[in-house]
Structures are given as structure tokens and as C-alpha cells.
Amino acid sequence: RAEIEGDMGDAHVGLQARLMSQALRKLSGSINKTKTIALFINQIREKVGIIFGSPETTPGGRALKFYATVRLEIRRSEQIKTGADVVGNRTKIKVVKNKVAPPFRTAIVDIMYGQGISQTGELVDMAVERDIVEKAGSWYAYQGERIGQGRENAKTYLDN
């Protein structure tokens, strides 16, 4: 409210951080008692003048980082196209913090528009990883039979 009603240029340093800290202190007890999941989505901002380390930070102070049980960093890595149309994104998910399992693991998944995470894409990746499907250049083959040139064609073959 102070930021909205104040004049342009008034500094309200740390206001959002204080509010987040206060809200999380109040919420954490009832969230824990009711076995509820609270999901917070944040954005990345860049700190000015950082020479060493990552200049990226999330706004809202440190409280959210401390109270979080699991923190994921989700980044789009490339677009998935069918012809000229973009039909999804290849996405890298990195576990930044995890109090209940080992942290710092990464996963790369396909998020298809209107469908969600592509299970067929996961199947192709795991089959290649475990040498069930052979990959030679851009060709995918299963037991000597070519199933597609390019990952998207191999996914289409498996879907049909």
C-alpha cells in the first residue's frame, strides 16, 4: 500500500522481503499441520555489479529460500518444432534445494503445448540411455529397424 500511495521515486527497500518473511512465519505452522503443499512461483532478476558468482537472484528476500523444502530451477533450453510450428519446449529442471532427497540433480523433459510433459520423449531418452534403442547420427533404430530420423520422428513412430 505504501508503494502505491507514495510518490514516484520513494524507496521502499526490503518491504517485500519483510512481508514475505512475516507471511511465511504465519503460514508455515498451519501448512505443516494440514499436510498441505504451498507452491510459490518466482522469477529471476539480475544483481548489478556482481563480478564473481551468479548475478541471478530471486526477489522477495531470503525467507522463501529458507522456508522451502524443495526448490526447483526450471529453464527452457530449446523449442520443439513440427515443420515451422513450435509445438513445445525442451526444458531443463534442476533441483537447487531438497530437504527430503538428494539435491542438485537435473532432468531434461519435453513440455508439449496442450499436453504437458511428453512421456514418449522420456521413453525415447531412457531407451537410448539403456541401449535398447540405438542412435546413429540422427537416426533411431530398434533391433536393427529404423524407427525415425530425428528424435521427434522417433517419438511419432512410438505414438502410432
Secondary structure by P-SEA (a helix, b strand, c coil): cccccccccccccaaaaaaaaaaaaacaaaaaaabbbbbbbbbbbbbccccccccccccccccccccccbbbbbbbcbbbbccccccccbbbbbbccccccccbbbbbbbbcccccccaaaaaaaaaaaaccbbbcccccccccccccccaaaaaaaaac
